[in-house]
Each structure stands twice: as C-alpha cells, then as structure tokens.
Amino acid sequence: MKPPRYSQQSLPPYRYLPTRDPHPGIHPEGHSYGKVEEKLTYIDPQDWKKNQAYLYGLDLFNHGYFWEAHEAWEAVWLTTKKFDAYGQYLQSLIQFSAALLKLYGGNKRGFDKLYGEAWRRMEFVLSQIKEENWMGLAIENWLKKMEKFFQASSDPQGKITDPLIRENFPFLKLET
C-alpha cells in the first residue's frame, strides 16, 4: 500500500539507521550535511494544514524515515509550550518515531521504553482535547492500529525487521 503524501518536500535519498548509515547532519556524506535549519515560528494547532514541518514529518514517518520525522517534528515541538496537548502530541509522535527506529535497529529494550512513553503522552492528549481529530489525526483509531502493529512486531525468535514491510504498518492518515 502506498502511503499518502501531505507535503511537497522531497524525501531524503536514504532512511537513516544509526550504525548503518552516515549521520545525516554530522557526517560529510550525510543527506542533510551542511543544511542550515530554519528556526520555525509557532503555528496554532488549529492551523495544522499550514504547518509544513508537521506535514513533512508525516510524510517522512509514513515512508519509514523515522529519524528524519523525529527531527522535523522536534523543530515544531520547540515552538510549543511543551506540556500542553500540542506539545505532548508532537512529543508522542517523536517518541513513536524513535521507537520504530529502535525496532528497525534491533533495540527491543529501547523500543519498549519509547513506545510506552509515547503511548502515555498520547493518552494525555486524548484527555485534554475535545475533538475526534487532532491536527487531522483520528488519534484513538490510530492508537488501535499502532497497538495491533506493535503486538505483531514482537517476534518470538527476536528477529527484527524493517517495520514498513509489515502489512499492518500504522500509517498516519489525516482527515482533511
């Protein structure tokens, strides 16, 4: 299944995996080496359709660029109050992305820790919002898909594979 796209930005030439690939921003062969990061300004969560960094993070996540999605969302998170629903929503997406990166890299312990933290943050968001969709995402439905995916990702043999090759990968699909 081909995931949806929400931004016009090109995807990087490779999906960064620590210990396998050159670090995107530090290594001279990294896909973002020398790139100057623009400082973002606050965009209200109600205006999420105008938030290009948020939308690009969704594209990155949906195409398996978990480290890169983390970076895109962190830039947006830095503009928030951090502990309100907006900040915690972004922090949760960052941690789910980081958990998938750990899973892809074979670090089950790191995966379990980040997954739990991300889940708790998203539960906080659900307790704070009144909308069914937050920033375009039907959170409760997505969490159900995420839970099903993560339960299926626990291979009894301990074999870790690329999360994207699993048929039930929980793409972030927005209600626009």
C-alpha positions in Angstrom: 0.0 0.0 0.0 1.3 3.4 -1.0 1.1 5.9 1.9 -0.4 9.3 1.5 1.7 12.5 1.0 0.9 15.7 2.7 3.8 18.0 1.7 5.6 18.9 -1.5 9.1 18.4 0.0 11.3 15.7 -1.5 12.1 12.7 0.7 15.8 12.2 1.5 17.9 9.8 -0.6 18.1 7.3 2.3 16.4 6.4 5.5 18.9 6.9 8.3 19.6 4.0 10.6 22.3 4.5 13.2 25.4 2.3 12.9 24.4 1.6 9.3 24.4 4.9 7.5 26.3 8.2 7.7 24.7 10.5 10.2 22.5 12.9 8.1 23.7 16.2 9.7 27.1 15.4 11.1 28.9 13.2 8.5 30.1 14.8 5.3 28.2 12.1 3.3 25.0 12.6 5.3 21.9 13.6 3.3 21.5 16.8 5.3 25.1 17.7 5.9 25.7 21.4 5.8 22.0 22.2 5.7 21.1 25.2 7.7 17.9 24.5 9.7 15.5 27.4 9.7 14.0 28.4 13.0 10.3 27.8 12.9 7.7 30.1 14.4 4.6 29.0 16.4 1.7 27.9 14.3 -1.6 27.2 16.2 -2.6 23.6 16.1 -5.9 24.6 14.6 -3.9 25.8 11.6 -2.2 22.5 11.2 -2.8 22.4 7.4 -0.4 25.4 7.1 2.3 23.7 9.2 4.6 22.5 6.5 7.2 21.0 9.0 4.4 19.0 10.7 3.1 17.7 7.3 6.6 16.9 6.1 7.1 14.9 9.4 4.0 12.9 8.5 5.4 12.1 5.0 8.7 11.1 6.5 7.1 8.8 9.1 4.8 7.2 6.5 7.8 6.4 4.3 9.9 5.0 7.0 12.2 7.9 7.6 11.8 7.6 11.4 14.9 9.6 12.4 14.1 12.3 9.9 10.4 12.5 11.0 11.7 12.9 14.6 13.8 15.9 13.5 11.0 17.5 11.6 8.5 17.2 14.5 11.1 18.3 17.0 11.5 21.6 15.2 7.8 22.2 15.5 7.7 21.0 19.2 10.4 23.5 20.1 7.8 26.3 19.2 5.2 24.9 21.6 4.6 25.1 25.4 5.9 21.5 25.6 3.4 20.3 28.3 0.1 21.3 26.8 -1.8 19.0 24.4 0.0 20.4 21.4 3.5 19.8 22.8 2.6 16.4 24.1 1.0 15.4 20.8 4.2 16.2 19.0 6.4 14.7 21.7 4.4 11.5 21.4 4.8 11.4 17.6 8.5 12.0 18.1 8.7 9.1 20.5 6.7 6.7 18.4 9.0 7.5 15.5 12.1 7.0 17.7 10.5 3.7 18.9 10.2 2.5 15.3 13.8 3.5 14.7 14.9 1.4 17.7 12.8 -1.5 16.4 14.3 -1.2 13.0 17.8 -1.2 14.5 17.1 -4.3 16.6 17.0 -2.5 20.0 13.9 -4.1 21.6 14.6 -2.6 25.0 14.8 0.9 23.6 11.7 0.3 21.5 9.7 -0.9 24.6 10.7 2.2 26.6 9.9 4.8 24.0 6.7 3.1 22.9 5.4 3.2 26.5 6.4 6.9 26.9 4.8 7.8 23.6 1.6 5.9 24.5 1.3 7.7 27.9 1.7 11.1 26.2 -0.9 10.4 23.6 -3.3 9.3 26.4 -2.7 12.7 28.0 -3.5 14.4 24.7 -6.8 12.5 24.5 -7.7 13.6 28.0 -7.2 17.2 27.0 -8.8 17.6 23.7 -12.5 17.6 22.7 -12.1 17.0 19.0 -12.2 13.5 17.5 -9.4 14.5 15.2 -6.4 16.4 16.5 -4.3 18.1 13.8 -6.1 16.0 11.3 -5.4 12.6 13.0 -8.2 10.4 14.5 -5.9 9.6 17.5 -8.0 6.8 19.1 -8.3 4.9 15.8 -4.6 5.4 15.0 -3.6 4.2 18.5 -5.6 1.0 18.0 -3.7 0.4 14.7 -0.4 1.2 16.4 -1.2 -1.2 19.3 -2.1 -4.0 16.8 1.1 -3.3 14.8 3.4 -3.3 17.9 1.8 -6.5 19.2 2.5 -8.2 15.9 6.1 -6.8 15.9 7.1 -8.9 18.8 8.7 -11.8 17.0 9.2 -14.8 19.4 12.5 -15.5 17.7 13.7 -12.0 18.5 14.1 -11.3 14.8 13.7 -7.6 14.0 12.8 -6.4 10.5 12.0 -3.1 8.8 8.6 -2.0 10.2 7.5 -0.8 6.8 7.4 -4.3 5.3 4.7 -5.4 7.7 1.3 -5.3 6.1 -0.3 -3.6 9.1 2.0 -0.6 9.4 0.1 2.2 11.1 0.4 5.0 8.5 -0.6 8.4 9.7 -3.7 9.2 7.6 -5.2 12.6 8.1 -8.8 13.6 7.9 -8.7 16.7 5.8 
